[in-house]
């Protein structure tokens, strides 16, 4: 059983990186190749397969479990509403910023986490986390200074991506609070969450896509289908990883490591495939950004290092 669990976690981790990276890379590919820039279409693709989550509600046991949550069901619905606004801002930013700039700014949830940790979850952040945050802010300073100097019109999407990260932190806090407070099953939460997102976003995204449709091209249809599948598989992979019962490598440590790898993948594609700008400002920004990411990952590794020491001491005894 342990081997099966490890294989499942490993395969879902690899697919998590592939799916989460692929959909962004393909969105930029559609934009650059076919000169189609409609962030509402991206939103529509992100919810196109969401009704598939209703399959999980076909089982009587799942329905009864959801019913037992009572008023606590409002938490995944509110999270879905916040995620709707976040997604709209997110896809607006994706379509108006290059991939490397987007990837760097998308990590600003690290900054927003600090006040939420202090005032809502009553958690203390370490000096290492604060140091990583300072490095990240400096990284933003170099990137934002460069891009706004060459094109001030990038201010709106720059603000949008930073606000989207604030919303990301908000709904993640809601998820963490409700899962612990009301013992909501992770899968149940994400089913309600995804269906809520679909309901909130379907009308405006469909309307704006009809008004500004993509080119009638078989390649676009195939790529759009792949984007939709990748997005839903990413959510599924995330659920499986979070349900990981491996006590030696906690799921939050694993997710932090996977996100670090994903950032490297996106940055490589941005500079090698899409030829994003690269100069002294961007180089300094990247160095600071990568150092910040590594220090954040080290912060997540602290509980793991403690367990390793405990296991070592037990072996010595």
C-alpha positions, 0 to 999 in steps of 0.5 A, a space after each residue: 500500500 505504501 508503494 502505491 501511495 508513493 507512486 500516486 503522489 509522485 505521478 500526481 506531482 509530475 502532472 500538477 507541474 505539467 498541467 499548471 504550466 501547460 495551460 499558461 504556456 498555451 494561453 500565451 501561445 494562442 495570444 501570440 500566434 493568433 493575435 487573440 486577446 480575450 481574457 473572458 475566453 480564458 475564463 470560459 475555458 477554465 470553467 468549461 469542464 467544471 460541471 464534471 465535478 457533479 459526478 462526485 455528487 451522484 453518490 449518496 454518501 457524498 450527498 449526505 456528507 455535504 448535507 451534514 455540513 449545514 450552514 458551513 457550506 457557505 464557506 466554499 461558496 464564498 471562496 468560489 465567488 472570491 475565486 471568480 473575481 481573482 480569475 477574471 483579474 488573473 486572466 486579464 493580467 495573463 493576456 496583458 503581461 509577458 509570461 516572465 513578468 506575470 510569473 514573478 508578480 504572481 508570487 505576491 501572495 507571499 507578501 499578503 500572507 503576512 497580515 492574514 497569518 498575524 491577524 486571522 490565523 494567529 500564526 507567527 512568521 519567522 525571520 526567514 519568511 520576512 527576509 524572503 518577503 523583502 527579497 521578493 519586494 525588491 525583485 518586484 521593484 526592479 521588474 516593475 520599474 523596467 516594464 512601466 518605463 517602457 510601457 506605462 499601460 502595463 500599470 493596470 495589469 500589474 495592479 490586477 495581478 497583485 490584487 488577484 494575489 490578495 484575493 488568492 490569499 483571502 480564499 485560501 484563508 477561508 479554505 484553511 479555516 473552514 476545513 479545520 473548523 468544520 471538518 469539511 472533506 477536502 474533495 467536498 469543498 472543492 466540488 462545491 467551490 468549483 460548481 460555485 465558480 462555474 455558476 458565478 462566471 458562466 454568464 459574463 464569460 459566455 457573453 463576452 466570448 460570443 461578442 468577441 469570439 476566437 478565430 474559427 480554426 481547428 488548431 484553436 479548438 484543439 488547444 482550447 480543449 487541452 487548456 480546459 483539460 489541463 486546468 481541471 486536471 490541475 485541480 484534481 492533482 492538487 486535491 490528491 496531493 493535499 490528501 497525501 497521507 505521507 507523514 514524512 513529507 507533509 503535503 504543504 512542503 510538497 506543494 511548496 516544492 512543486 510550485 518552486 519547480 513550476 516557476 522555473 519551468 515557466 521562466 525557462 519557457 518565457 525566455 527561451 520560447 517566447 523571447 521575453 525581455 532580458 537585461 540587467 534589471 530583469 536579471 537582478 529581479 530574477 536572482 532576487 525572485 529565485 532566492 526568495 522562492 528558495 528561502 520560502 521553500 526552506 521555511 516550509 522545510 522546517 517541520 520536515 527537518 525537525 521530523 528527520 532529526 526526530 527519526 535520527 534520534 530514534 534510530 540512535 536510541 
